[in-house]
Amino acid sequence: MQRPSATEAQAPEVRLVGRLVTELEAIGSWLQPHFRRREAHATAVEYVKALLGRAQRKNAWGLSEEAGHRAPYAFQHLLLRAKWSADAVRDDVLEYARRALGEGGILAVDETGFLKKGEKSVGVARQYTGTAGKVENAQVGVFLSYVTPLGHALVDRELYLPEPWTEDAARRQAGGIPDEVGFESKPALAQGMLQRALGAGLKPAWVVGDEVYGRDSTLRRFLEDLHQPYVLAVASNTHVWRGFYQVKPGDMVKEVPPEAWGRLSAGAGTKGPRLYDWARMRLNRHLGLSRWLLFRRGLADGKVAFYVAHARRNASLESMVRAAGSRWAVEEDFESAKNEVGLADYEVRTWTAWHRHMTLCLVAHVFLAAARVGVVANQQLQEGPPPKALGLPRRRNPMRAFLARRGLH
């Protein structure tokens, strides 16, 4: 039997590299209409490629070095003064995610912190952040993640402004905060992002979030009025209506009979299925859909977590459990975006620059999600294993680190 030549053996890798390069070029094409000047568009494409590159510190200096620039002035101009709309690019990120990852996914809302030493960066304050697990000097961003069976990626972002920032005219001016921007809670910011996604025609199977969002009755009513199913975590003392009475999940769990509990997986974890005991209790209906209390009990410690769900009357417990478990995808997105595309490496201080950097990080992050879909498809088609090295020069090889860190070679 004749052995395949080296060229034939490398053909699957070459085809995969070709698809990834084409995909990256396509991103440059859909960015083009958002920039009036060719120079600004070219710089934005360079910025995205540098975010996907190997720079250890993806601030303006590190990205500029990755792109082959001697100084960071071009990238600083892109973030601070160039004429382009980060919000318009953001809207296209969602459309790209829908094409790459498919329709009917899940929208997950969550926030993450960015630790800061000084007081000049817009929105920085002493506030709690899960990044540190305590109150620290930090900025906090609220993000929206789109999750499907094919993958997941961050698709929207908003900077949280603590009230002192919105009330201080000098700080507002220094931070470049637009006049129309006032104080909004994290759930209100999440509602705005969900409104944009749903207004764009996205029809998610579920919306999910942690207690910060579940305890906000305004956000829950917003979703209910749109007939949008959700599973939102709540605290044990959250008030919900059952019949004509307000009740608390921490009290109602005591009424769940032992036989009502079932052991189900909330999804795959690093050590196998995430198994818990689950039960639910029906609450009042709203506009044709039912509300539920959902209970999750740990196998080792017996601790119970609580959720409020809004879903079709015939929705299964298993579907609610899968939705609740999908929220962890946004945590993975924060980790990968910070590690892979410099989400937390910025050194900008103004409102506009923060949103522009974050938006271009979203572009890079959704490209990685789409690239992973392509790599998995490559494996399924048995074209050969994913490449150990894509064979491109360093500055033209944004996928190498991604593949290595994901164990895809």
Secondary structure in CASP SS format (residue, H / E / C, confidence):
PFRMAT SS
TARGET T0000
AUTHOR 0000-0000-0000
METHOD secondary structure of the structure
MODEL  1
M C 1.00
Q C 1.00
R C 1.00
P C 1.00
S C 1.00
A H 1.00
T H 1.00
E H 1.00
A H 1.00
Q H 1.00
A H 1.00
P H 1.00
E H 1.00
V H 1.00
R H 1.00
L H 1.00
V H 1.00
G H 1.00
R H 1.00
L H 1.00
V H 1.00
T H 1.00
E H 1.00
L H 1.00
E H 1.00
A H 1.00
I H 1.00
G H 1.00
S H 1.00
W H 1.00
L H 1.00
Q H 1.00
P H 1.00
H H 1.00
F E 1.00
R C 1.00
R C 1.00
R H 1.00
E H 1.00
A H 1.00
H H 1.00
A H 1.00
T H 1.00
A H 1.00
V H 1.00
E H 1.00
Y H 1.00
V H 1.00
K H 1.00
A H 1.00
L H 1.00
L C 1.00
G C 1.00
R C 1.00
A C 1.00
Q C 1.00
R C 1.00
K C 1.00
N C 1.00
A H 1.00
W H 1.00
G H 1.00
L H 1.00
S H 1.00
E H 1.00
E H 1.00
A H 1.00
G C 1.00
H C 1.00
R C 1.00
A C 1.00
P C 1.00
Y H 1.00
A H 1.00
F H 1.00
Q H 1.00
H H 1.00
L H 1.00
L H 1.00
L H 1.00
R C 1.00
A C 1.00
K C 1.00
W E 1.00
S C 1.00
A H 1.00
D H 1.00
A H 1.00
V H 1.00
R H 1.00
D H 1.00
D H 1.00
V H 1.00
L H 1.00
E H 1.00
Y H 1.00
A H 1.00
R H 1.00
R H 1.00
A H 1.00
L H 1.00
G C 1.00
E C 1.00
G C 1.00
G C 1.00
I E 1.00
L E 1.00
A E 1.00
V E 1.00
D E 1.00
E E 1.00
T E 1.00
G E 1.00
F E 1.00
L E 1.00
K C 1.00
K C 1.00
G C 1.00
E C 1.00
K C 1.00
S C 1.00
V C 1.00
G C 1.00
V C 1.00
A E 1.00
R E 1.00
Q E 1.00
Y E 1.00
T E 1.00
G C 1.00
T C 1.00
A C 1.00
G C 1.00
K E 1.00
V E 1.00
E E 1.00
N E 1.00
A E 1.00
Q E 1.00
V E 1.00
G E 1.00
V E 1.00
F E 1.00
L E 1.00
S E 1.00
Y E 1.00
V E 1.00
T E 1.00
P C 1.00
L C 1.00
G E 1.00
H E 1.00
A E 1.00
L E 1.00
V E 1.00
D E 1.00
R E 1.00
E E 1.00
L E 1.00
Y E 1.00
L C 1.00
P C 1.00
E H 1.00
P H 1.00
W H 1.00
T H 1.00
E H 1.00
D C 1.00
A H 1.00
A H 1.00
R H 1.00
R H 1.00
Q H 1.00
A H 1.00
G H 1.00
G C 1.00
I C 1.00
P C 1.00
D C 1.00
E C 1.00
V C 1.00
G C 1.00
F C 1.00
E C 1.00
S C 1.00
K H 1.00
P H 1.00
A H 1.00
L H 1.00
A H 1.00
Q H 1.00
G H 1.00
M H 1.00
L H 1.00
Q H 1.00
R H 1.00
A H 1.00
L H 1.00
G H 1.00
A C 1.00
G C 1.00
L C 1.00
K C 1.00
P C 1.00
A C 1.00
W E 1.00
V E 1.00
V E 1.00
G E 1.00
D C 1.00
E H 1.00
V H 1.00
Y H 1.00
G H 1.00
R C 1.00
D C 1.00
S H 1.00
T H 1.00
L H 1.00
R H 1.00
R H 1.00
F H 1.00
L H 1.00
E H 1.00
D H 1.00
L C 1.00
H C 1.00
Q C 1.00
P C 1.00
Y E 1.00
V E 1.00
L E 1.00
A E 1.00
V E 1.00
A C 1.00
S C 1.00
N C 1.00
T C 1.00
H C 1.00
V E 1.00
W E 1.00
R E 1.00
G C 1.00
F C 1.00
Y E 1.00
Q E 1.00
V E 1.00
K C 1.00
P H 1.00
G H 1.00
D H 1.00
M H 1.00
V H 1.00
K H 1.00
E H 1.00
V C 1.00
P C 1.00
P H 1.00
E H 1.00
A H 1.00
W C 1.00
G E 1.00
R E 1.00
L E 1.00
S E 1.00
A E 1.00
G E 1.00
A E 1.00
G E 1.00
T C 1.00
K C 1.00
G E 1.00
P E 1.00
R E 1.00
L E 1.00
Y E 1.00
D E 1.00
W E 1.00
A E 1.00
R E 1.00
M E 1.00
R E 1.00
L E 1.00
N E 1.00
R E 1.00
H E 1.00
L C 1.00
G C 1.00
L E 1.00
S E 1.00
R E 1.00
W E 1.00
L E 1.00
L E 1.00
F E 1.00
R E 1.00
R E 1.00
G C 1.00
L C 1.00
A C 1.00
D C 1.00
G C 1.00
K C 1.00
V E 1.00
A E 1.00
F E 1.00
Y E 1.00
V E 1.00
A E 1.00
H E 1.00
A E 1.00
R C 1.00
R C 1.00
N C 1.00
A C 1.00
S C 1.00
L H 1.00
E H 1.00
S H 1.00
M H 1.00
V H 1.00
R H 1.00
A H 1.00
A H 1.00
G H 1.00
S C 1.00
R C 1.00
W H 1.00
A H 1.00
V H 1.00
E H 1.00
E H 1.00
D H 1.00
F H 1.00
E H 1.00
S H 1.00
A H 1.00
K H 1.00
N H 1.00
E H 1.00
V C 1.00
G C 1.00
L C 1.00
A C 1.00
D C 1.00
Y C 1.00
E C 1.00
V C 1.00
R C 1.00
T C 1.00
W H 1.00
T H 1.00
A H 1.00
W H 1.00
H H 1.00
R H 1.00
H H 1.00
M H 1.00
T H 1.00
L H 1.00
C H 1.00
L H 1.00
V H 1.00
A H 1.00
H H 1.00
V H 1.00
F H 1.00
L H 1.00
A H 1.00
A H 1.00
A H 1.00
R H 1.00
V H 1.00
G H 1.00
V H 1.00
V H 1.00
A H 1.00
N H 1.00
Q H 1.00
Q H 1.00
L C 1.00
Q C 1.00
E C 1.00
G C 1.00
P C 1.00
P C 1.00
P C 1.00
K C 1.00
A C 1.00
L C 1.00
G C 1.00
L C 1.00
P C 1.00
R H 1.00
R H 1.00
R H 1.00
N C 1.00
P C 1.00
M C 1.00
R H 1.00
A H 1.00
F H 1.00
L H 1.00
A H 1.00
R H 1.00
R C 1.00
G C 1.00
L C 1.00
H C 1.00
END
